Amino acid sequence: MQYELPSDVKEQVERWMATGQYATEADVLRDAMAALKRRDEELAAIQAGIDDMEAGAIRPFEGADAEIRKRFGFSNER
């Protein structure tokens, strides 16, 4: 699929290519699409947490803190 980039987007793509980090426009766009995918996944995870909280699926901080400290071998000192 061929697509003509708007001039402002093309300028940004060219700036990224000028850094030497990307060899082609496609490389820049692939990386941009991956960043958008990560953002969408992060937003979905945040929304899932909000939904759980609103549904009452929460637990006290102290319990979660103790579990994390035990799992990763952190000190109980704060």
C-alpha positions as CSV (number, residue, x, y, z in Angstrom):
1,M,0.0,0.0,0.0
2,Q,1.5,3.3,-1.0
3,Y,0.7,6.3,1.1
4,E,1.8,9.9,0.8
5,L,2.8,11.3,4.1
6,P,1.7,14.8,5.1
7,S,4.6,17.2,4.9
8,D,4.8,17.7,8.7
9,V,5.0,13.9,9.3
10,K,7.5,13.5,6.5
11,E,9.7,16.1,8.1
12,Q,9.6,14.3,11.4
13,V,10.4,11.0,9.7
14,E,13.3,12.6,7.9
15,R,14.6,14.1,11.2
16,W,14.6,10.6,12.8
17,M,16.3,9.1,9.8
18,A,19.0,11.9,10.0
19,T,19.9,10.7,13.4
20,G,21.2,7.5,11.8
21,Q,19.0,5.4,14.0
22,Y,16.7,4.5,11.1
23,A,17.7,3.5,7.6
24,T,14.3,3.9,5.9
25,E,10.9,5.6,6.4
26,A,9.4,2.1,6.9
27,D,11.8,1.6,9.9
28,V,10.6,4.8,11.5
29,L,7.0,4.0,10.9
30,R,7.4,0.4,12.2
31,D,8.9,1.8,15.4
32,A,6.2,4.4,15.7
33,M,3.5,1.7,15.3
34,A,5.2,-0.4,18.0
35,A,5.2,2.5,20.3
36,L,1.4,3.1,19.7
37,K,0.8,-0.6,20.3
38,R,2.7,-0.4,23.7
39,R,0.7,2.7,24.6
40,D,-2.6,1.0,23.8
41,E,-1.6,-2.0,25.9
42,E,-0.6,0.2,28.8
43,L,-3.8,2.1,28.6
44,A,-5.8,-1.1,28.6
45,A,-3.9,-2.4,31.7
46,I,-4.6,0.9,33.5
47,Q,-8.3,0.7,32.5
48,A,-8.4,-2.9,33.8
49,G,-7.0,-1.8,37.1
50,I,-9.6,1.0,37.3
51,D,-12.4,-1.5,36.4
52,D,-11.2,-3.9,39.1
53,M,-11.0,-1.0,41.7
54,E,-14.6,0.1,40.8
55,A,-15.8,-3.5,41.1
56,G,-14.3,-3.7,44.6
57,A,-11.5,-6.1,43.6
58,I,-8.9,-4.4,45.8
59,R,-6.8,-5.3,48.7
60,P,-5.0,-3.3,51.4
61,F,-1.6,-1.9,50.4
62,E,0.1,-3.6,53.4
63,G,-0.7,-7.0,52.0
64,A,0.5,-6.3,48.5
65,D,3.6,-4.6,49.9
66,A,4.4,-7.6,52.1
67,E,3.9,-10.0,49.1
68,I,6.2,-8.0,46.8
69,R,8.9,-7.6,49.5
70,K,8.8,-11.4,50.2
71,R,8.8,-12.3,46.5
72,F,11.8,-10.1,45.6
73,G,13.7,-10.4,48.9
74,F,13.3,-6.7,49.8
75,S,13.8,-5.6,53.4
76,N,10.7,-5.0,55.5
77,E,12.2,-1.7,56.6
78,R,10.7,1.4,55.0
